[in-house]
Amino acid sequence: MTPRVRAPELPQNNPWFNTEKPLSLQQLKGRVVILDFWTYCCINCLHILPTLKYLEQKYKDSLTVIGVHSAKFDNEKETENIRQAILRYDIEHAVLVDSGFRVWEEYTVRAWPTLMVIDPQGYVVGYVSGEGDRNVLDELIQKLISQHQEKGTINFQELSLTLEKQRKPLITPLAFPGKVLATQAGLFIADSGHHRIVISSLDGEIIHLIGTGQSGLTDGSFDEAQFFAPQGMAFDEENQILYVADTENHALRRVDLKRQVVETIAGTGEQSRNIRPHSGAARETMLNSPWDLQLWGNSLFIAIAGSHQIWELDLETNIVKTYAGMGAEACIDGELSESAFAQPSGITTDGQELYIADSEVSSIRAVGLIEPRQVRTVCGSGDLFGFGDVDGQGFDVRLQHCLGVEYAQNNLWIADTYNHKIKLVNPHTGNCQTVLGDGSVGLQDGQGKNTRFSEPSGLSVMGSLLFIADTNNHAIRRLDLDTLTVTTLQFPNLCAPDVCIPHES
């Protein structure tokens, strides 16, 4: 018989979130405890959250989930950034900041995410690594509850927590805007935290709000449609159609500006578990966290962050298929079918190649659209742990979890998200230089490097203006390309959902 292992106690003097005071395993005796070892950049960690939410609701009087945040990137070690991630992803369980990987090492964790299950007597009874299976966890929890009920070692009572979102409700007009798209028809903003699309003029005057502001997957008119954390967009000027990567719905949506309706055109609303290259009818094929879009002729190219691939939707046949990436999380150049990406989160094109912000390898990749169609690395280390903040050439460049990329005037603008900077890359030589941001978190307008951002994630150029989705500042910033002056766009008629009824012109 395997000896039972007592779960190591949790540190009490580290920062804790979503709770008035630190939780201890001693105090949680009599309850089933799940420790979720996560880091907020990791798409697989985000995919676990709905499972945890389901289990927390089902067993609220006998299960306690504790997120153990063991940071991958330097930027994720900052406690305020972790708090922002808790708000962004609506995490409602206690979160412990695992400074220096102490808890990770005590529990001999090897990968993100890992769920460690502790029984009501304080012993580790099992763990699941990767995205795991909700049913396996559900069965294990049920079994533990009935076993310990018989032994009289379970303590049924609901645990009350003080959530970050209750302490400081987010009532800003925009909430964690992920992407922005500037067009002749106006500025499209993925107001990700408010689950809606905002359309304004380039000066911030509101034209339309699309979505109720509540998360859901509902087609229909602008005021009845629902999204779930939408991200990247692409616009068909001629037909006045906006395409939206509806990330947490694992779907693509089409917004018809003339008819003012939203419809789902790809995905089923369920997350795909199939990472092998495949194809199918768009409405019947499951997707896995589509993050950004690029229109090219009759094709809509998709950065699929969840399966580490680039996909293509043929808008004439409505067939969706894997275009590049074998599904492994890595940085492998070469043939489309043999290539690999790591959480691609931004996409743009010059008409010859697609350019990808490949966030988990902190690199910019290029994917050929015309023969010979090859994948190459433009700049960055191509290594899952090769990140930093170094300007220079090609492989010597270090970025930190870049999420946004935009092609304009023979160059690539990069949102170097976790370095809080905007950089300029030559797509042919791989030369990378910082243009905006001094590397510190802040909201500071001004010129060039005398500016500050907070995890900028999306970029769009229109004429002589570059628009920046400055995600953790809940802001859209505007750069004049001629003077390199940054200003923060104001939206005088925009409110958070349910705060006030905004005026629609």
C-alpha positions in Angstrom: 0.0 0.0 0.0 1.3 3.4 -1.0 2.1 5.6 2.1 -0.1 8.6 2.3 1.6 12.0 1.9 0.5 14.8 4.1 0.0 18.1 2.1 2.6 20.7 3.0 1.1 23.7 4.8 0.6 26.9 2.7 2.7 30.0 3.5 0.8 32.6 5.5 3.0 35.6 4.9 2.9 35.6 1.1 0.3 37.9 -0.7 -3.2 36.4 -0.9 -6.1 37.6 -3.1 -9.9 37.1 -2.9 -9.7 36.5 0.9 -9.5 38.7 4.0 -6.8 36.6 5.5 -4.5 33.7 4.4 -6.1 30.3 4.3 -4.4 27.3 5.9 -4.9 23.6 5.3 -5.2 23.2 9.1 -8.2 25.5 9.1 -9.6 23.8 6.0 -9.6 20.4 7.6 -12.8 18.6 6.9 -13.0 20.0 3.3 -11.7 18.7 0.0 -9.1 21.2 -1.3 -7.8 21.6 -4.8 -4.6 23.6 -5.4 -4.5 25.0 -8.9 -0.9 25.7 -9.9 -1.2 28.3 -12.7 0.4 31.3 -14.3 -1.8 34.0 -15.9 -0.2 34.0 -19.4 -0.9 30.3 -20.0 -3.9 29.5 -22.2 -4.1 26.0 -20.7 -4.4 27.5 -17.3 -7.3 29.7 -18.5 -9.0 26.7 -20.0 -9.1 25.1 -16.5 -11.1 28.0 -15.0 -14.6 27.0 -16.2 -14.0 23.4 -14.8 -13.0 24.9 -11.4 -16.0 27.3 -11.4 -18.3 24.3 -12.2 -16.8 22.2 -9.3 -16.9 25.2 -6.9 -20.6 25.8 -7.5 -21.5 22.1 -7.3 -19.6 21.4 -4.0 -19.7 24.9 -2.4 -20.2 23.5 1.1 -17.4 20.9 0.9 -14.8 22.0 -1.7 -12.2 24.8 -1.5 -10.2 25.8 -4.5 -7.0 27.7 -4.0 -5.1 29.2 -7.0 -1.4 29.0 -6.5 0.1 31.5 -8.9 3.6 30.4 -9.8 4.8 32.9 -12.4 6.5 32.0 -15.6 7.4 35.5 -16.9 9.1 38.2 -14.8 6.1 40.5 -15.3 3.8 37.9 -13.8 5.7 38.1 -10.5 4.3 41.6 -9.8 1.4 41.2 -7.3 -0.6 44.0 -8.9 -0.5 42.3 -12.3 -1.7 39.1 -10.7 -4.6 41.0 -9.1 -5.5 42.5 -12.6 -5.5 38.9 -14.0 -7.9 37.8 -11.3 -10.2 40.6 -12.2 -9.8 40.0 -16.0 -10.6 36.3 -15.8 -13.3 36.7 -13.1 -11.6 34.3 -10.7 -13.7 33.8 -7.6 -11.5 31.5 -5.4 -8.6 32.5 -3.1 -5.3 33.0 -4.9 -1.9 32.6 -3.2 1.1 34.3 -4.8 3.8 31.6 -4.9 6.9 33.8 -4.7 10.0 32.0 -5.6 8.2 28.8 -6.5 8.3 27.6 -2.9 4.9 25.9 -2.9 5.5 24.5 -6.5 8.6 22.8 -5.3 7.1 21.5 -2.0 4.4 19.8 -4.0 6.9 18.7 -6.7 4.9 20.3 -9.5 6.3 19.9 -13.0 4.0 21.8 -15.4 1.3 24.4 -15.7 -1.5 23.8 -15.0 -1.5 21.2 -12.3 -4.4 20.5 -10.0 -3.4 18.9 -6.6 -6.3 17.2 -4.7 -6.1 17.1 -0.9 -8.6 15.1 1.2 -10.5 16.3 4.2 -7.8 14.9 6.5 -5.0 16.9 4.8 -3.5 14.2 2.6 -2.6 14.5 -1.1 -4.7 11.9 -2.9 -4.0 12.7 -6.5 -3.2 15.3 -9.1 -4.0 16.1 -12.8 -1.6 17.9 -15.1 -2.6 19.7 -18.3 -6.2 20.7 -19.0 -7.5 17.6 -17.3 -10.9 16.0 -17.3 -13.7 17.6 -15.4 -15.4 14.2 -15.0 -12.4 12.6 -13.4 -12.2 15.4 -10.8 -15.9 15.3 -10.3 -15.9 11.6 -9.6 -12.9 11.9 -7.3 -14.5 14.7 -5.2 -17.8 12.8 -4.9 -15.9 9.7 -3.8 -13.9 11.6 -1.2 -17.0 13.3 0.2 -18.9 10.0 0.6 -15.9 8.2 2.1 -15.3 11.0 4.7 -19.0 11.3 5.4 -19.0 7.7 6.5 -15.9 8.3 8.7 -17.4 11.5 10.1 -14.4 13.5 8.9 -16.1 16.0 6.6 -17.2 19.4 7.6 -20.1 20.8 5.5 -20.2 24.6 5.5 -19.9 27.3 2.9 -16.7 29.3 3.1 -17.2 33.0 2.6 -14.5 35.0 0.6 -14.0 38.7 0.0 -13.4 39.0 -3.7 -11.2 41.6 -5.4 -14.0 42.6 -7.7 -16.2 43.4 -4.6 -13.5 45.5 -3.0 -12.9 47.5 -6.1 -15.6 47.1 -8.7 -14.5 47.7 -12.3 -16.7 50.5 -13.6 -14.4 52.0 -16.2 -16.0 52.7 -19.6 -13.7 50.0 -21.1 -12.5 46.9 -19.3 -9.3 45.1 -20.4 -9.7 46.0 -24.1 -7.7 43.2 -25.9 -7.6 44.4 -29.5 -8.4 47.5 -31.6 -9.0 47.9 -35.3 -8.9 51.3 -37.1 -10.9 51.5 -40.4 -12.6 54.1 -42.7 -15.9 53.1 -41.0 -14.5 53.9 -37.5 -12.6 52.4 -34.6 -13.6 48.9 -33.5 -12.7 48.0 -29.9 -12.8 44.6 -28.4 -14.0 45.6 -24.9 -13.1 42.2 -23.7 -13.8 42.6 -20.0 -17.3 43.9 -20.8 -18.0 41.2 -23.4 -18.9 43.6 -26.1 -17.6 45.5 -29.3 -17.5 49.3 -29.2 -17.6 51.2 -32.4 -16.5 54.8 -32.2 -15.1 57.5 -34.5 -11.3 57.9 -34.5 -11.8 60.7 -32.0 -13.8 58.6 -29.5 -17.4 59.5 -30.4 -19.6 56.4 -29.9 -21.3 55.1 -33.0 -22.5 51.6 -31.9 -22.3 49.3 -28.9 -22.6 45.6 -29.9 -23.5 43.1 -27.2 -25.4 43.3 -23.9 -22.3 43.5 -21.7 -23.1 40.0 -20.2 -21.1 37.0 -21.3 -22.9 34.5 -23.5 -23.2 33.1 -27.1 -26.3 34.8 -28.5 -26.8 35.9 -32.1 -29.2 38.6 -33.1 -29.5 42.4 -33.1 -26.7 44.6 -31.7 -28.6 45.1 -28.4 -29.4 41.4 -27.9 -26.2 39.7 -29.1 -23.7 38.3 -26.6 -20.0 37.6 -26.7 -17.5 36.1 -24.2 -14.2 38.0 -23.9 -13.9 38.9 -27.6 -10.4 39.6 -29.0 -9.1 40.2 -32.5 -11.2 41.6 -35.4 -11.0 41.9 -39.2 -13.1 44.2 -41.4 -14.5 43.7 -44.9 -14.8 47.4 -46.0 -16.7 46.6 -49.2 -19.5 44.6 -47.6 -19.3 46.4 -44.2 -18.8 43.1 -42.3 -16.8 42.9 -39.1 -15.4 39.5 -38.2 -14.7 38.9 -34.5 -12.6 36.2 -32.7 -15.0 35.4 -29.8 -12.2 33.9 -27.7 -13.9 32.3 -24.7 -16.8 31.1 -26.8 -14.3 29.3 -29.1 -16.2 30.8 -32.0 -16.0 33.3 -34.9 -18.8 35.9 -35.2 -19.8 38.0 -38.2 -21.2 41.5 -37.5 -23.2 43.0 -40.4 -23.1 46.7 -40.0 -25.8 47.4 -42.6 -28.3 45.0 -41.2 -27.0 45.5 -37.6 -27.0 41.8 -36.7 -24.5 39.4 -35.3 -24.2 35.8 -36.3 -21.9 32.8 -35.5 -20.0 31.6 -38.5 -17.5 29.1 -37.1 -17.2 27.0 -34.0 -19.8 25.3 -31.9 -19.3 27.2 -28.6 -17.4 24.2 -27.2 -13.6 24.0 -26.8 -11.9 21.6 -29.3 -9.6 19.1 -27.7 -8.2 18.0 -31.1 -4.8 19.5 -31.8 -4.0 17.4 -34.8 -4.4 19.3 -38.2 -7.9 18.8 -39.6 -10.7 20.6 -41.4 -14.5 20.7 -41.6 -17.7 22.6 -42.0 -17.2 25.9 -40.1 -20.3 25.7 -37.9 -19.7 22.1 -37.0 -16.0 22.3 -36.3 -14.9 23.1 -32.7 -12.2 25.7 -32.2 -9.8 26.4 -29.4 -9.5 30.0 -28.2 -9.3 31.9 -31.5 -7.4 35.1 -30.5 -6.8 37.3 -33.6 -8.0 37.5 -37.3 -6.6 38.6 -40.6 -8.6 38.9 -43.8 -6.8 38.0 -47.1 -8.9 37.7 -50.2 -11.7 35.3 -49.4 -9.8 33.8 -46.6 -10.0 34.7 -42.9 -6.8 33.6 -41.2 -7.1 32.9 -37.5 -4.4 32.8 -34.7 -5.7 29.9 -32.6 -4.0 30.4 -29.3 -5.4 27.3 -27.6 -4.1 24.7 -30.1 -0.9 26.7 -31.1 -1.9 26.8 -34.7 -2.8 29.2 -37.6 -6.2 28.3 -39.2 -8.0 29.4 -42.4 -11.7 29.9 -42.9 -12.7 30.0 -46.6 -15.5 32.5 -46.6 -17.0 31.1 -49.9 -17.2 27.4 -49.0 -17.4 27.9 -45.2 -14.8 25.2 -44.7 -12.3 25.8 -41.8 -9.0 24.1 -41.7 -5.5 24.0 -40.0 -3.2 26.2 -42.2 0.1 25.9 -40.2 1.2 24.2 -37.0 1.2 20.6 -35.9 -0.4 21.4 -32.5 2.7 21.1 -30.4 3.6 24.1 -28.2 7.1 25.0 -29.6 8.9 27.1 -32.1 9.7 25.1 -35.2 10.3 26.7 -38.6 10.0 25.0 -42.1 7.1 23.5 -43.9 3.6 24.6 -42.9 2.7 21.0 -41.8 5.9 20.5 -39.8 5.9 23.9 -38.1 5.0 24.7 -34.5 3.8 27.8 -32.6 3.3 28.6 -29.0 0.1 30.4 -28.2 -0.1 32.7 -31.3 -2.1 35.8 -30.2 -1.6 38.4 -32.9 -1.7 38.2 -36.7 -1.2 40.6 -39.6 0.0 40.5 -43.3 1.9 42.3 -46.0 0.2 40.1 -48.7 3.2 37.8 -49.0 3.4 36.4 -45.5 1.3 36.3 -42.3 3.2 37.8 -39.3 2.4 36.2 -35.9 3.0 37.5 -32.4 3.9 34.1 -30.9 3.5 34.9 -27.3 4.8 32.0 -25.3 8.1 31.9 -27.2 8.2 35.7 -27.1 8.9 35.8 -30.9 7.6 37.2 -34.1 7.0 34.5 -36.8 6.3 34.7 -40.5 4.1 32.2 -42.4 4.2 32.1 -46.2 1.0 32.8 -48.2 2.5 32.1 -51.6 4.8 29.3 -52.7 7.2 28.1 -51.3 5.0 28.4 -48.2 7.4 28.3 -45.2 7.4 29.3 -41.6 10.3 31.3 -40.3 11.2 33.2 -37.1 11.7 37.0 -37.7 13.1 37.8 -34.3 13.1 36.5 -30.7 14.8 33.5 -29.2 12.2 30.9 -30.2 12.5 29.4 -26.7 9.7 29.0 -24.2 11.9 30.5 -21.5 14.0 32.8 -23.8 12.4 36.1 -22.9 13.7 39.5 -21.7 13.9 43.1 -23.1 16.7 43.4 -25.6 16.6 45.3 -28.9 18.8 44.2 -31.7 18.7 41.7 -34.6 17.0 38.4 -35.2 17.8 35.7 -32.6 19.5 38.2 -30.3 16.2 40.1 -29.7 14.3 39.4 -26.5 10.6 40.2 -26.1 8.3 39.3 -23.2 5.0 37.6 -24.1 4.2 39.8 -27.2 0.5 39.7 -28.0 0.0 42.3 -30.8 1.5 42.8 -34.3 0.5 45.2 -37.1 2.1 45.6 -40.6 2.3 49.2 -41.9 4.7 50.9 -44.3 7.1 48.0 -44.7 7.5 47.5 -40.9 5.9 45.6 -38.1 4.6 47.3 -35.0 4.8 45.0 -32.0 2.9 45.2 -28.7 5.6 43.8 -26.4 3.0 43.2 -23.8 4.8 42.2 -20.6 7.6 44.7 -21.3 4.9 47.5 -21.5 6.5 48.7 -24.7 5.7 49.2 -28.4 8.5 48.2 -30.7 9.2 48.4 -34.4 10.6 45.4 -36.3 11.9 45.1 -39.9 10.2 41.9 -41.2 13.2 41.1 -43.5 16.2 41.8 -41.4 14.6 41.0 -38.0 15.9 44.3 -36.6 13.9 45.3 -33.5 13.9 48.7 -31.7 11.9 50.1 -28.9 9.8 53.1 -30.0 7.4 53.7 -27.1 7.5 53.0 -23.3 10.2 53.1 -20.7 9.5 49.6 -19.5 7.6 50.7 -16.3 3.9 50.1 -15.8 1.9 53.3 -16.0 -0.4 55.5 -18.0 1.7 58.3 -19.3 1.2 60.3 -22.5 4.1 62.1 -24.2 6.7 61.4 -26.8 8.6 58.3 -27.7 10.2 56.4 -24.8 8.9 59.0 -22.3 5.5 57.2 -22.2 4.1 54.4 -20.2 1.6 51.5 -20.8 0.3 48.5 -18.9 0.3 45.2 -20.8 -0.7 46.7 -24.2 -2.1 43.8 -26.4 -3.5 45.1 -29.7 -2.4 47.5 -32.4 -3.9 49.0 -35.6 -2.6 51.6 -38.0 -4.8 54.0 -40.0 -3.0 56.6 -42.1 -0.6 58.5 -39.8 -2.1 57.1 -36.6 -1.4 54.0 -34.6 -4.1 52.9 -32.1 -3.0 50.8 -29.1 -5.3 48.7 -26.9 -3.6 49.4 -23.5 -5.3 46.5 -21.8 -4.6 46.8 -18.1 -5.1 50.6 -18.3 -8.6 50.0 -19.7 -7.7 52.5 -22.3 -7.1 53.1 -26.0 -4.0 55.1 -26.8 -3.3 57.0 -30.0 0.2 57.6 -31.5 0.8 60.2 -34.1 3.4 58.5 -36.4 4.8 61.8 -37.6 5.6 63.2 -34.2 5.7 60.0 -32.1 3.3 61.7 -29.6 1.0 59.5 -27.6 -2.4 60.7 -26.3 -5.1 58.7 -24.4 -8.4 58.6 -26.3 -11.4 59.8 -24.4 -14.9 58.3 -24.8 -17.2 60.9 -23.2 -20.4 59.0 -24.0 -19.2 55.6 -23.1 -20.2 53.8 -19.8 -19.6 50.4 -18.3 -22.7 48.2 -18.8 -25.3 48.8 -16.2 -23.6 51.9 -15.0 -25.5 54.3 -17.2 -27.4 54.3 -20.5 -25.0 55.7 -23.0 -26.2 58.0 -25.8 -26.1 56.4 -29.3 -25.7 58.7 -32.2 
